[in-house]
């Protein structure tokens, strides 16, 4: 029977493979945000609660991978990638999942839903944030692939191009957030002051996911260029 290698051995021989697995788990978490808000906007809080629990479960898996990496990542000169860079990459990736869990928890805790007239814009905003996250994970995956070819110059240029796309999508999410804030302001009279504060906070937190995604792509780019 084949013996499974220790995580420290996997990290030593292929550290970016573990980073990619962590990134994909974080993306799974972020992706659930659309279904969560569809349920919240429909007032289906039982479904929303189930989705919030699933988001928490995925965030927990991402946390476990992160802690395993921190515990088992070898020290010394035996890795192909800087230990410091890898620890920073897993940290910024984890923020995507953490932010998603916080958003769903805040919304569910107060049964917060946005005014119906904002739904189309809200879903477009969330879709853009998910897209930024997915493209950032593609950068991580591409960096792993490049590590197998000793980070060739031509391949590194492809990473730069992918990072530029993440930046473009992140800027678009900022624009969508600004427009949503303006629309929400126009409906403040129909919302309790406390709920309005938390709805603005939700918009900010959703936008933060795209910011974290951009940082993930930048950190992966640093690794690719090292």
KEKE-3310 file (N, C-alpha, C; in steps of 0.2 Angstrom, whole numbers, plus 5000, padded with zeros to 4 digits):
npx = (5004:5003:5012:5006:5013:5021:5014:5024:5033:5027:5025:5038:5043:5033:5027:5018:5008:5000:4997:4989:4978:4973:4969:4959:4949:4946:4940:4929:4922:4919:4912:4899:4893:4884:4873:4869:4865:4855:4845:4844:4839:4827:4820:4821:4826:4828:4835:4845:4852:4857:4866:4874:4880:4886:4896:4903:4908:4917:4925:4931:4938:4947:4954:4960:4969:4977:4983:4989:4999:5006:5011:5019:5027:5043:5058:5073:5084:5078:5067:5059:5053:5052:5050:5044:5037:5027:5020:5014:5006:4997:4991:4985:4976:4968:4960:4950:4941:4938:4932:4921:4914:4911:4903:4891:4888:4885:4874:4865:4863:4856:4845:4847:4842:4844:4836:4823:4824:4838:4843:4847:4858:4866:4868:4875:4887:4891:4894:4904:4914:4916:4921:4933:4940:4940:4949:4960:4964:4967:4979:4987:4987:4993:5005:5010:5011:5020:5031:5036:5042:5054:5051:5051:5054:5045:5034:5032:5028:5015:5009:5010:5001:4989:4987:4985:4973:4965:4967:4960:4947:4945:4945:4933:4924:4925:4919:4906:4902:4902:4892:4881:4881:4877:4864:4858:4858:4848:4837:4837:4827:4817:4823:4828:4838:4849:4849:4853:4866:4872:4870:4877:4890:4890:4891:4904:4912:4910:4916:4929:4933:4936:4947:4956:4958:4965:4977:4981:4984:4995:5004:5006:5012:5024:5030:5032:5040:5052)
npy = (4994:5011:5024:5039:5055:5066:5081:5091:5087:5087:5101:5105:5100:5104:5117:5127:5120:5116:5129:5133:5124:5129:5142:5138:5133:5144:5152:5144:5147:5161:5160:5156:5166:5173:5164:5165:5179:5179:5171:5179:5191:5186:5184:5172:5165:5154:5146:5154:5153:5140:5141:5151:5143:5133:5142:5145:5132:5130:5140:5136:5125:5131:5138:5127:5122:5133:5134:5122:5124:5134:5128:5117:5121:5120:5126:5135:5131:5122:5124:5128:5141:5156:5155:5166:5173:5163:5161:5174:5174:5164:5170:5182:5176:5169:5179:5182:5172:5173:5186:5184:5175:5184:5193:5186:5182:5194:5199:5188:5188:5200:5199:5205:5214:5221:5236:5232:5238:5239:5227:5221:5228:5225:5211:5211:5218:5208:5198:5203:5204:5190:5186:5193:5187:5173:5175:5179:5167:5160:5166:5161:5148:5148:5152:5142:5132:5139:5137:5125:5126:5133:5146:5154:5168:5172:5165:5172:5184:5182:5180:5193:5199:5192:5197:5211:5210:5206:5218:5227:5221:5223:5237:5239:5234:5243:5254:5250:5248:5261:5266:5259:5263:5276:5274:5267:5277:5285:5278:5279:5284:5274:5264:5258:5268:5261:5249:5254:5258:5246:5240:5248:5245:5231:5233:5238:5228:5218:5223:5223:5210:5209:5218:5210:5199:5206:5208:5195:5191:5200:5196:5183:5186:5192:5180:5173:5181:5180)
npz = (5000:4996:5003:5010:5008:5020:5025:5026:5018:5006:5005:5004:4992:4983:4985:4980:4975:4987:4990:4980:4982:4994:4989:4980:4989:4996:4986:4983:4994:4993:4981:4985:4990:4981:4980:4993:4995:4985:4991:5003:4998:4993:5005:5010:5024:5030:5020:5018:5030:5029:5019:5024:5034:5026:5020:5031:5034:5024:5025:5037:5033:5024:5034:5041:5032:5030:5043:5044:5034:5040:5051:5046:5035:5029:5035:5030:5016:5007:4999:4983:4983:4992:5009:5017:5007:5003:5015:5016:5005:5008:5018:5013:5004:5013:5018:5009:5011:5024:5025:5017:5026:5036:5030:5027:5040:5046:5038:5040:5054:5057:5048:5036:5021:5005:4998:4986:4973:4971:4968:4956:4953:4964:4963:4951:4956:4966:4957:4950:4960:4963:4951:4951:4961:4956:4945:4952:4958:4947:4944:4954:4951:4939:4942:4949:4939:4931:4940:4937:4926:4928:4930:4917:4906:4896:4901:4913:4909:4905:4917:4922:4914:4917:4930:4928:4923:4934:4942:4934:4935:4948:4949:4942:4951:4962:4956:4954:4967:4972:4964:4969:4982:4981:4976:4987:4996:4991:4995:5009:5017:5018:5025:5041:5052:5058:5051:5039:5041:5043:5030:5022:5027:5023:5009:5009:5014:5005:4994:4999:4997:4983:4984:4992:4983:4973:4980:4982:4969:4966:4975:4971:4959:4963:4968:4956:4950:4957)
capx = (5000:5007:5012:5005:5019:5019:5013:5030:5037:5023:5026:5045:5044:5028:5023:5013:5002:4996:4994:4983:4972:4970:4966:4953:4945:4944:4936:4923:4918:4917:4907:4893:4890:4879:4867:4867:4861:4849:4841:4842:4834:4820:4817:4821:4831:4830:4840:4851:4855:4860:4871:4879:4883:4891:4901:4907:4912:4922:4930:4935:4943:4953:4958:4964:4975:4982:4986:4994:5005:5011:5015:5023:5031:5050:5063:5080:5085:5076:5061:5060:5050:5053:5045:5040:5032:5022:5016:5010:5001:4991:4987:4980:4971:4963:4956:4944:4936:4936:4928:4914:4911:4909:4897:4885:4886:4882:4868:4860:4862:4851:4841:4848:4842:4844:4830:4822:4826:4845:4845:4850:4865:4869:4870:4881:4893:4894:4896:4911:4919:4918:4925:4940:4942:4942:4955:4966:4966:4970:4986:4990:4987:4998:5012:5012:5013:5027:5037:5038:5047:5059:5049:5053:5053:5039:5028:5031:5024:5008:5007:5009:4994:4983:4987:4982:4965:4962:4966:4954:4940:4944:4942:4926:4920:4925:4914:4899:4901:4901:4885:4877:4881:4872:4857:4856:4857:4842:4832:4838:4821:4813:4826:4829:4845:4854:4850:4856:4873:4875:4870:4884:4895:4890:4894:4911:4915:4909:4921:4935:4935:4940:4954:4960:4959:4970:4983:4983:4987:5001:5009:5008:5016:5030:5033:5033:5046:5058)
capy = (5000:5017:5028:5046:5059:5070:5088:5095:5084:5090:5108:5106:5098:5107:5122:5130:5115:5117:5136:5132:5120:5134:5147:5136:5132:5151:5154:5140:5150:5167:5159:5154:5173:5175:5161:5168:5185:5178:5169:5184:5196:5183:5183:5165:5165:5147:5144:5159:5151:5134:5144:5154:5137:5131:5146:5144:5126:5131:5145:5132:5121:5135:5139:5121:5122:5138:5132:5116:5127:5138:5123:5112:5124:5120:5132:5133:5132:5117:5125:5132:5147:5159:5154:5172:5174:5158:5163:5180:5172:5160:5175:5186:5171:5167:5185:5181:5167:5177:5192:5181:5172:5189:5196:5181:5182:5200:5199:5184:5190:5205:5198:5211:5213:5227:5237:5228:5241:5238:5220:5220:5231:5221:5205:5213:5219:5202:5194:5205:5202:5183:5186:5195:5181:5168:5177:5179:5160:5158:5168:5157:5142:5149:5153:5135:5129:5142:5135:5118:5128:5137:5153:5157:5175:5172:5163:5177:5190:5179:5181:5200:5200:5190:5202:5217:5209:5206:5225:5230:5219:5226:5244:5239:5233:5249:5258:5247:5249:5268:5267:5256:5267:5282:5271:5266:5284:5288:5274:5279:5286:5268:5260:5261:5271:5256:5244:5258:5258:5239:5239:5252:5241:5225:5235:5239:5222:5214:5226:5221:5203:5210:5220:5204:5196:5209:5207:5188:5191:5203:5191:5177:5189:5192:5174:5171:5185:5179)
capz = (5000:4995:5009:5009:5010:5025:5022:5026:5012:5000:5005:5002:4985:4978:4990:4977:4975:4993:4990:4975:4985:4998:4985:4977:4994:4998:4980:4984:4999:4990:4976:4989:4992:4976:4982:4999:4994:4982:4997:5008:4995:4993:5011:5012:5029:5031:5015:5019:5035:5027:5015:5029:5037:5021:5020:5038:5034:5019:5028:5042:5029:5022:5040:5043:5027:5032:5049:5042:5030:5045:5055:5042:5030:5031:5036:5027:5009:5003:4995:4977:4984:4998:5014:5018:5001:5004:5021:5015:5000:5011:5023:5009:5001:5018:5019:5005:5014:5031:5023:5015:5032:5040:5027:5028:5047:5048:5035:5043:5061:5057:5043:5032:5014:5002:4994:4980:4967:4971:4968:4949:4954:4969:4960:4947:4960:4969:4952:4948:4965:4962:4945:4953:4965:4952:4941:4956:4959:4941:4944:4958:4947:4933:4945:4951:4932:4929:4944:4934:4920:4931:4929:4911:4905:4893:4905:4918:4906:4905:4924:4923:4910:4922:4936:4925:4922:4941:4944:4930:4937:4955:4948:4941:4957:4965:4952:4955:4974:4972:4962:4974:4988:4979:4975:4994:4999:4989:4999:5016:5021:5018:5029:5048:5052:5060:5045:5033:5043:5042:5023:5019:5029:5019:5003:5009:5015:4999:4990:5001:4994:4977:4986:4994:4977:4969:4983:4980:4962:4967:4979:4967:4954:4966:4968:4949:4947:4961)
cpx = (5004:5006:5011:5011:5017:5018:5019:5034:5034:5025:5033:5046:5039:5024:5018:5007:4997:4993:4988:4977:4969:4966:4959:4947:4942:4939:4929:4919:4915:4911:4900:4889:4884:4873:4864:4863:4855:4843:4839:4837:4827:4817:4817:4827:4833:4836:4846:4855:4860:4866:4876:4883:4888:4897:4906:4911:4918:4928:4935:4940:4949:4957:4963:4970:4980:4986:4991:5000:5009:5015:5020:5028:5038:5053:5069:5080:5083:5070:5063:5057:5051:5048:5041:5035:5026:5017:5012:5005:4996:4988:4982:4975:4966:4958:4950:4939:4934:4931:4921:4910:4908:4903:4891:4883:4882:4875:4863:4858:4857:4845:4841:4847:4842:4837:4829:4825:4834:4847:4849:4858:4869:4872:4876:4887:4896:4897:4903:4916:4921:4922:4933:4944:4945:4948:4961:4968:4969:4977:4990:4992:4993:5005:5014:5014:5019:5033:5040:5043:5052:5057:5052:5051:5046:5033:5027:5027:5016:5005:5005:5002:4988:4982:4984:4975:4962:4962:4961:4947:4939:4942:4935:4921:4919:4919:4907:4897:4899:4894:4880:4876:4876:4865:4854:4854:4850:4836:4833:4832:4816:4817:4828:4837:4850:4855:4854:4864:4876:4875:4876:4890:4896:4893:4902:4915:4915:4915:4928:4937:4939:4947:4958:4962:4965:4977:4985:4987:4994:5006:5011:5013:5023:5034:5036:5040:5052:5062)
cpy = (5006:5021:5036:5050:5064:5077:5092:5093:5087:5098:5110:5105:5102:5112:5125:5126:5116:5124:5136:5129:5125:5139:5144:5135:5139:5153:5150:5144:5157:5166:5158:5161:5175:5171:5163:5174:5184:5175:5175:5189:5193:5182:5176:5164:5158:5144:5148:5156:5145:5136:5147:5148:5134:5135:5146:5138:5127:5135:5141:5128:5125:5137:5133:5121:5127:5137:5126:5119:5130:5133:5119:5115:5124:5126:5130:5134:5127:5118:5129:5139:5150:5158:5160:5174:5169:5160:5169:5178:5169:5165:5179:5182:5170:5173:5185:5177:5170:5182:5189:5178:5178:5193:5192:5182:5188:5201:5195:5186:5196:5204:5204:5210:5220:5229:5234:5231:5241:5231:5218:5222:5227:5215:5206:5214:5213:5198:5196:5204:5195:5182:5188:5190:5175:5169:5177:5172:5158:5160:5164:5150:5142:5150:5146:5131:5132:5139:5128:5120:5133:5145:5157:5164:5176:5171:5168:5183:5188:5181:5189:5202:5198:5195:5208:5216:5209:5213:5228:5228:5222:5233:5244:5238:5239:5254:5256:5248:5256:5270:5265:5260:5273:5280:5270:5272:5286:5284:5274:5280:5279:5263:5262:5263:5266:5251:5248:5257:5251:5238:5242:5247:5234:5227:5235:5233:5217:5217:5224:5214:5204:5213:5215:5200:5199:5208:5200:5188:5194:5199:5186:5180:5190:5186:5172:5175:5184:5173)
cpz = (5000:5002:5007:5012:5016:5022:5021:5020:5006:4999:5002:4995:4980:4983:4986:4975:4981:4993:4985:4978:4990:4995:4983:4983:4996:4992:4981:4989:4996:4985:4979:4990:4987:4978:4988:4998:4990:4987:5001:5004:4994:4999:5014:5017:5031:5026:5016:5025:5033:5023:5019:5032:5033:5020:5026:5037:5029:5021:5033:5038:5027:5028:5042:5038:5029:5038:5048:5039:5035:5049:5052:5037:5032:5031:5032:5020:5004:4999:4989:4978:4991:5003:5016:5013:5002:5010:5020:5010:5003:5016:5019:5006:5006:5019:5015:5008:5021:5030:5021:5021:5036:5037:5028:5035:5049:5045:5039:5050:5062:5052:5038:5024:5011:4999:4988:4973:4966:4969:4961:4950:4959:4967:4955:4950:4963:4963:4950:4953:4965:4956:4947:4957:4961:4948:4945:4957:4953:4941:4948:4955:4942:4936:4947:4944:4930:4933:4941:4928:4922:4930:4923:4910:4902:4897:4910:4915:4906:4912:4925:4919:4914:4927:4934:4925:4929:4943:4940:4933:4944:4954:4946:4947:4962:4962:4954:4962:4975:4970:4966:4980:4987:4979:4982:4997:4997:4992:5006:5020:5022:5023:5036:5048:5054:5054:5040:5035:5041:5034:5020:5021:5025:5012:5003:5010:5009:4994:4992:4999:4988:4979:4988:4988:4973:4973:4982:4974:4962:4970:4975:4961:4957:4966:4961:4947:4951:4958)
residu = (UNK:UNK:UNK:UNK:UNK:UNK:UNK:UNK:UNK:UNK:UNK:UNK:UNK:UNK:UNK:UNK:UNK:UNK:UNK:UNK:UNK:UNK:UNK:UNK:UNK:UNK:UNK:UNK:UNK:UNK:UNK:UNK:UNK:UNK:UNK:UNK:UNK:UNK:UNK:UNK:UNK:UNK:UNK:UNK:UNK:UNK:UNK:UNK:UNK:UNK:UNK:UNK:UNK:UNK:UNK:UNK:UNK:UNK:UNK:UNK:UNK:UNK:UNK:UNK:UNK:UNK:UNK:UNK:UNK:UNK:UNK:UNK:UNK:UNK:UNK:UNK:UNK:UNK:UNK:UNK:UNK:UNK:UNK:UNK:UNK:UNK:UNK:UNK:UNK:UNK:UNK:UNK:UNK:UNK:UNK:UNK:UNK:UNK:UNK:UNK:UNK:UNK:UNK:UNK:UNK:UNK:UNK:UNK:UNK:UNK:UNK:UNK:UNK:UNK:UNK:UNK:UNK:UNK:UNK:UNK:UNK:UNK:UNK:UNK:UNK:UNK:UNK:UNK:UNK:UNK:UNK:UNK:UNK:UNK:UNK:UNK:UNK:UNK:UNK:UNK:UNK:UNK:UNK:UNK:UNK:UNK:UNK:UNK:UNK:UNK:UNK:UNK:UNK:UNK:UNK:UNK:UNK:UNK:UNK:UNK:UNK:UNK:UNK:UNK:UNK:UNK:UNK:UNK:UNK:UNK:UNK:UNK:UNK:UNK:UNK:UNK:UNK:UNK:UNK:UNK:UNK:UNK:UNK:UNK:UNK:UNK:UNK:UNK:UNK:UNK:UNK:UNK:UNK:UNK:UNK:UNK:UNK:UNK:UNK:UNK:UNK:UNK:UNK:UNK:UNK:UNK:UNK:UNK:UNK:UNK:UNK:UNK:UNK:UNK:UNK:UNK:UNK:UNK:UNK:UNK:UNK:UNK:UNK:UNK:UNK:UNK)
# end
